Amino acid sequence: MWNDPIVEELHKHRQKMAAQFNYDVHAACQYYRDRQKFSGLPVVSKKPKLIKDLKPIIQK
């Protein structure tokens, strides 16, 4: 199997960040929300785009 060094680096970084927050997703999200709030940078939120004339998918 071929290993991509960039993907391996991302996995290593993800593991390190997860361990920093004791594998608690909620704690990690709160940390980043707090960083965002105190960064002083504007936060952009956009409403989801609605698709007009969307037909339902019928599953058999």
Residue pairs with C-beta under 8 A, 6 or more apart in sequence:
17 28
18 28
20 28
21 27
21 28
21 31
36 43
